[in-house]
Amino acid sequence: MAFVYEQRVEFRDTDAAGIAHFSVFFTWMEEAEHAALRSLGLSVMPRQGRDPGGAESAIPQVTWPRVSAQCDYVRPLRFEDDVQVTVTLGKVGSKSLTYQFQFSRGEESIANGQVTVVCCSFVNGHLKSTEIPAEIAARLQTLVA
């Protein structure tokens, strides 16, 4: 099942031509990914000072650095346009995920993006890739296209 994130083009998001700058699509992809993870009860990275007995303590603490990101543009967005960012998971590996993002304005396709992330844990203050924990993988299955 897809996750849909709503966004409005703000003035700060536009370039001199008055259209959404290409770089803002990458920000929206990250915001949509974070919102999707939160909707599943997951965090983007371990939180300092978390109560070890808290409700989320059974979920392994991992983070997701990006290793690839791309976006193809079909139509421009302008100031105050509403855009829907639909998030699905395309490829799911043992240590990585590839998110697919479809940007639309109503029924109109605007852009398509893709971001690949790697599951990592902190070991002695350094990131180390790790297999996606089963509890997290189970929750992520709801995003598989």
Residue pairs with C-beta under 8 A, 6 or more apart in sequence:
1 142
1 143
2 86
2 87
2 88
2 143
2 145
3 32
3 35
3 36
3 39
3 86
3 87
3 88
3 143
4 84
4 85
4 86
4 87
5 28
5 31
5 32
5 35
5 36
5 84
5 85
5 86
5 87
6 82
6 83
6 84
6 85
7 28
7 31
7 32
7 82
7 83
7 84
7 85
8 80
8 81
8 82
8 83
9 20
9 24
9 77
9 78
9 79
9 80
9 81
9 82
9 83
10 79
11 79
13 20
13 21
13 24
13 79
14 20
14 21
14 78
14 79
15 21
18 78
18 79
19 76
19 77
19 78
20 76
20 77
20 78
20 81
22 71
22 73
25 71
25 73
25 103
25 111
25 113
26 69
26 71
26 113
28 83
28 85
28 101
28 103
29 69
29 71
29 85
29 99
29 101
29 113
29 115
30 115
31 85
32 85
32 87
32 101
33 44
33 87
33 99
33 115
33 117
34 44
36 87
36 143
37 43
37 44
40 139
40 140
40 142
40 143
41 56
41 59
41 139
42 59
42 136
42 139
42 140
43 56
43 59
43 61
44 63
44 64
45 61
45 62
45 63
45 64
46 61
46 62
46 63
46 122
50 56
50 57
50 61
51 57
58 135
59 133
59 135
59 136
60 121
60 133
60 135
60 136
61 121
62 119
62 120
62 121
62 130
62 132
62 133
62 136
63 120
63 121
63 122
63 127
64 97
64 117
64 118
64 119
64 120
65 117
65 118
65 120
65 127
66 115
66 116
66 117
67 96
67 116
67 117
67 118
68 98
68 114
68 115
68 116
69 113
69 114
69 115
69 116
70 113
70 114
71 101
71 111
71 112
71 113
71 114
72 111
72 112
72 113
73 110
73 111
74 109
74 110
74 111
74 112
75 105
75 108
75 109
75 110
75 111
76 110
77 83
77 103
77 105
77 110
81 105
82 105
83 103
83 104
83 105
83 110
84 103
84 104
84 105
85 101
85 102
85 103
86 101
86 102
86 103
86 104
87 99
87 100
87 101
87 143
88 99
88 100
88 102
88 143
88 144
88 145
89 97
89 98
89 99
89 100
89 140
89 143
89 144
89 145
90 98
90 99
90 100
90 114
90 145
91 97
91 98
91 116
92 98
92 132
92 137
92 140
92 144
94 131
94 132
95 118
95 119
95 129
95 130
95 131
95 132
96 116
96 117
96 118
96 119
97 116
97 117
97 119
97 132
97 140
98 114
98 115
98 116
98 117
99 114
99 115
99 116
99 117
99 143
100 112
100 113
100 114
100 145
101 111
101 112
101 113
101 114
101 115
102 109
102 111
102 112
103 109
103 110
103 111
103 112
103 113
104 110
118 129
119 129
119 130
119 131
119 132
119 133
119 136
120 127
120 128
120 129
120 130
121 127
121 128
121 130
122 128
132 140
